Amino acid sequence: MFRGMKTSFQPLHCRVLWVLPLLALLQVGCKKPPPPPPPPPKVTVSHPVKREVTDYLELTGNTQAVNSVQLVARVPGYLEKVFFRDGQMVNNGQPLFQIQRNTYEASLRQAEGQVMALRSQLEYAEGQLIRYSNLLPHKAATQTDVDNWRYQRDSARANLKAAEANRDLARLNLGYTLVSAPFSGRIDRRQQDPGNLVGSETNNSVLAQLIQINPIYVYFTVSDLDLARLLKSNSLPGVAKTEKRPVFIALAQEEGYSHKGYVDFAATSLTPTTGTLLLRGVFRNPSGRILPGLYAKVRLPLERRVALLIPDTAVRSDQQGSYVLTVNGKNTVERRAVKVGHQEDSLRVIEQGLDGNEWVIVKGQLKAPSGSRVTPVREDAEPASTPSRTTAEPKVKP
């Protein structure tokens, strides 16, 4: 039945030989091309801001009370009453302590009675002197009588003055039995309780301590080099100009220099051992929050000038110092060493290292190491007073 038909069967090894190249060609045609490299990372850039700033001296100081007094009993006696609570604020003239008054009231009445008696003697002696002086021309009195009554008048006048002085002293001692506040301030705890004998000659009893904390002083020192800058910008208090130089302080754990005052005193000479000059600032303290003896950071303004500023977050530092990252005309990141100044709000003054035409990376520094390529995106809120751009600017997306 199969006669005349040609069979096309081949050995198995022959068929494998031509199938393998075919599979290889199919695999090569289905292989996917490699993915394209990722685009350069995006970073936010901006030009430095040119603005007028004020240079400052950053110093340290300590607060001190304007007035401080120890209240002492000026007359001996038993302490009767205390009119305040420990640590409270008191006003000028407010009664604080009362020492027994009955003894001093009696002494005052006795002195007043003595004054009245001697005043009567003086009036009588003056009347007698006038009478005998009128009788002398008529030979009704002798010169001895006139001289005697003149002596009586002068003696009574002197005794009256002494009695009036004793009366004033008795009145003064009576006033000392009521101890009042010599100024407004904060009083410490009492050191004597009612019933104790105070004011004796052998016991100089301190009743309490009173300090005035509104306003309050802050003492600080400046070096001889800073003093030269200070004198260049303005004169010291009491030297030439009379205007009040402003000064700012910040207490521990305070953000910014929120307390404003003025410098009212400068020492007459520098301290030889340290080469510093002592200055003092006066600050309002109506709440009493600033206590004497606190550590304070002091900021003393100097001259005003135009400077370049960048966001403080754009400034970085390493072992070589402070630096910023900039983007050149080829969108390549460059490291730029800078010298930084003080901080103005969220901006940092750049003293050296920038000319104002650079594109500074303000966001995304971690994605932009020095030498890498980036895609710069300009910050939305560009400062109004920006410097002129250079010709070799990066291609910045708006």
ZIKAMO-V47647 format. One record per backbone hydrogen bond with DSSP energy under -0.5 kcal/mol. CO is the residue of the C=O (numbers start at 1). NH is the residue of the N-H. If there is no record, write none. Layout:
co=CO nh=NH
co=CO nh=NH
This chain:
co=2 nh=5
co=5 nh=7
co=11 nh=15
co=12 nh=16
co=13 nh=17
co=14 nh=18
co=15 nh=19
co=16 nh=20
co=17 nh=21
co=18 nh=22
co=19 nh=23
co=20 nh=24
co=21 nh=25
co=22 nh=26
co=23 nh=27
co=24 nh=28
co=25 nh=29
co=26 nh=30
co=27 nh=31
co=28 nh=31
co=41 nh=375
co=43 nh=377
co=44 nh=362
co=44 nh=363
co=45 nh=379
co=46 nh=360
co=48 nh=387
co=49 nh=51
co=49 nh=309
co=51 nh=307
co=53 nh=305
co=55 nh=302
co=56 nh=58
co=57 nh=59
co=57 nh=300
co=59 nh=298
co=60 nh=221
co=61 nh=296
co=62 nh=219
co=63 nh=293
co=64 nh=217
co=67 nh=212
co=69 nh=71
co=69 nh=210
co=70 nh=72
co=71 nh=207
co=71 nh=208
co=77 nh=198
co=78 nh=100
co=79 nh=195
co=81 nh=98
co=85 nh=88
co=88 nh=187
co=90 nh=185
co=91 nh=94
co=94 nh=181
co=96 nh=83
co=97 nh=179
co=98 nh=80
co=98 nh=81
co=101 nh=105
co=102 nh=106
co=103 nh=107
co=104 nh=108
co=105 nh=109
co=106 nh=110
co=107 nh=111
co=108 nh=112
co=109 nh=113
co=110 nh=114
co=111 nh=115
co=112 nh=116
co=113 nh=117
co=114 nh=118
co=115 nh=119
co=116 nh=120
co=117 nh=121
co=118 nh=122
co=119 nh=123
co=120 nh=124
co=121 nh=125
co=122 nh=126
co=123 nh=127
co=124 nh=128
co=125 nh=129
co=126 nh=130
co=127 nh=131
co=128 nh=132
co=129 nh=133
co=130 nh=134
co=131 nh=135
co=132 nh=136
co=133 nh=137
co=135 nh=138
co=135 nh=140
co=135 nh=141
co=136 nh=139
co=142 nh=146
co=143 nh=147
co=144 nh=148
co=145 nh=149
co=146 nh=150
co=147 nh=151
co=148 nh=152
co=149 nh=153
co=150 nh=154
co=151 nh=155
co=152 nh=156
co=153 nh=157
co=154 nh=158
co=155 nh=159
co=156 nh=160
co=157 nh=161
co=158 nh=162
co=159 nh=163
co=160 nh=164
co=161 nh=165
co=162 nh=166
co=163 nh=167
co=164 nh=168
co=165 nh=169
co=166 nh=170
co=167 nh=171
co=168 nh=172
co=169 nh=173
co=170 nh=174
co=171 nh=175
co=172 nh=176
co=173 nh=177
co=174 nh=177
co=175 nh=178
co=177 nh=99
co=177 nh=179
co=178 nh=180
co=179 nh=96
co=179 nh=97
co=181 nh=93
co=185 nh=90
co=186 nh=211
co=187 nh=87
co=188 nh=87
co=193 nh=196
co=196 nh=79
co=196 nh=198
co=198 nh=77
co=200 nh=203
co=203 nh=205
co=205 nh=73
co=205 nh=207
co=207 nh=191
co=207 nh=192
co=208 nh=71
co=209 nh=188
co=210 nh=69
co=211 nh=186
co=211 nh=213
co=212 nh=66
co=212 nh=67
co=215 nh=66
co=216 nh=283
co=217 nh=64
co=218 nh=281
co=219 nh=62
co=220 nh=279
co=222 nh=277
co=223 nh=227
co=224 nh=228
co=225 nh=229
co=226 nh=230
co=227 nh=231
co=228 nh=232
co=229 nh=233
co=230 nh=234
co=236 nh=239
co=236 nh=240
co=241 nh=238
co=243 nh=245
co=245 nh=263
co=246 nh=301
co=247 nh=261
co=248 nh=299
co=249 nh=259
co=250 nh=297
co=251 nh=254
co=254 nh=256
co=256 nh=258
co=258 nh=260
co=259 nh=249
co=260 nh=284
co=261 nh=247
co=262 nh=282
co=263 nh=245
co=265 nh=280
co=271 nh=275
co=271 nh=276
co=275 nh=224
co=276 nh=271
co=277 nh=222
co=278 nh=267
co=279 nh=220
co=280 nh=264
co=280 nh=265
co=281 nh=218
co=282 nh=262
co=283 nh=215
co=283 nh=216
co=285 nh=288
co=289 nh=291
co=291 nh=294
co=294 nh=63
co=295 nh=252
co=296 nh=61
co=297 nh=250
co=298 nh=59
co=299 nh=248
co=299 nh=301
co=300 nh=57
co=303 nh=55
co=305 nh=53
co=307 nh=51
co=308 nh=350
co=309 nh=49
co=310 nh=348
co=311 nh=314
co=312 nh=315
co=316 nh=323
co=318 nh=321
co=321 nh=318
co=322 nh=338
co=323 nh=316
co=324 nh=336
co=325 nh=361
co=326 nh=334
co=327 nh=359
co=328 nh=331
co=331 nh=374
co=332 nh=328
co=333 nh=371
co=334 nh=326
co=335 nh=337
co=336 nh=324
co=338 nh=340
co=339 nh=351
co=339 nh=352
co=342 nh=349
co=343 nh=345
co=344 nh=347
co=346 nh=312
co=347 nh=344
co=348 nh=310
co=349 nh=341
co=349 nh=351
co=350 nh=308
co=352 nh=339
co=358 nh=360
co=359 nh=327
co=360 nh=46
co=360 nh=362
co=363 nh=44
co=364 nh=367
co=365 nh=368
co=369 nh=372
co=372 nh=333
co=374 nh=376
co=375 nh=43
co=376 nh=397
co=377 nh=45
co=380 nh=382
co=384 nh=386
co=385 nh=50
co=391 nh=393
co=394 nh=396
co=397 nh=378
